[in-house]
Amino acid sequence: MPSVMIRKSDSGALIFYVAKKDMEETIATVETDTPESWGGEVELTDGSRWYIDPISPPPIFPTTLRFKRAE
């Protein structure tokens, strides 16, 4: 379960960054993105999917979270 840094770009998109893999992608979709919780399955613009248990209340970005690859 790698540590992932998530930050907002200047345009407001969420950027998903894994330092150990030097991988940076834009988040395309988030399964749960409400004022009450954030998380679930996250799909990146490269088509890869990652998972984090929903967090309540939603995190404030930038933040570092532990994700696992979705199958």
C-alpha positions as CSV (number, residue, x, y, z in Angstrom):
1,M,0.0,0.0,0.0
2,P,2.0,3.0,-1.2
3,S,1.8,6.4,0.3
4,V,0.2,8.8,-2.3
5,M,0.3,12.5,-2.2
6,I,-2.8,14.2,-3.6
7,R,-2.8,17.9,-4.4
8,K,-4.9,20.3,-6.4
9,S,-3.5,21.6,-9.7
10,D,-3.9,25.3,-10.7
11,S,-7.0,24.3,-12.7
12,G,-8.6,22.5,-9.6
13,A,-8.0,18.9,-10.8
14,L,-6.7,16.5,-8.2
15,I,-3.2,15.2,-8.9
16,F,-2.2,11.7,-7.7
17,Y,1.6,11.3,-7.0
18,V,3.4,8.2,-5.9
19,A,7.0,9.2,-5.1
20,K,8.6,5.7,-5.0
21,K,7.4,5.1,-8.6
22,D,7.8,8.7,-9.7
23,M,4.3,8.4,-11.1
24,E,2.0,11.5,-11.4
25,E,-1.4,11.3,-12.9
26,T,-4.6,13.3,-12.8
27,I,-7.6,11.7,-11.0
28,A,-10.4,11.2,-13.5
29,T,-13.1,9.9,-11.1
30,V,-13.7,9.3,-7.4
31,E,-16.3,6.8,-6.3
32,T,-17.4,8.9,-3.3
33,D,-16.9,12.6,-3.4
34,T,-19.5,14.3,-1.2
35,P,-19.3,16.9,1.6
36,E,-19.7,14.0,4.0
37,S,-17.0,11.6,2.7
38,W,-14.3,11.1,0.1
39,G,-12.7,7.9,-1.3
40,G,-13.6,4.4,-2.6
41,E,-12.3,3.5,-6.0
42,V,-10.3,6.2,-7.7
43,E,-9.6,6.0,-11.5
44,L,-6.7,7.9,-13.0
45,T,-6.4,9.3,-16.5
46,D,-4.0,6.5,-17.5
47,G,-6.8,4.0,-16.7
48,S,-5.3,2.6,-13.5
49,R,-7.6,2.1,-10.6
50,W,-6.7,2.5,-6.9
51,Y,-8.7,2.1,-3.7
52,I,-9.0,3.8,-0.3
53,D,-11.7,3.3,2.3
54,P,-13.9,6.4,2.3
55,I,-12.8,9.1,4.7
56,S,-15.2,11.1,6.7
57,P,-14.9,14.1,6.8
58,P,-13.2,14.5,3.4
59,P,-9.5,15.3,3.6
60,I,-8.1,18.8,2.9
61,F,-5.7,18.8,0.0
62,P,-2.7,18.6,-0.3
63,T,-2.5,15.4,1.8
64,T,-0.8,12.0,1.9
65,L,-2.9,8.9,2.1
66,R,-2.3,5.1,1.8
67,F,-3.9,3.6,-1.3
68,K,-4.0,0.0,-2.7
69,R,-4.4,-1.0,-6.3
70,A,-8.0,-1.9,-7.2
71,E,-8.4,-5.3,-8.9
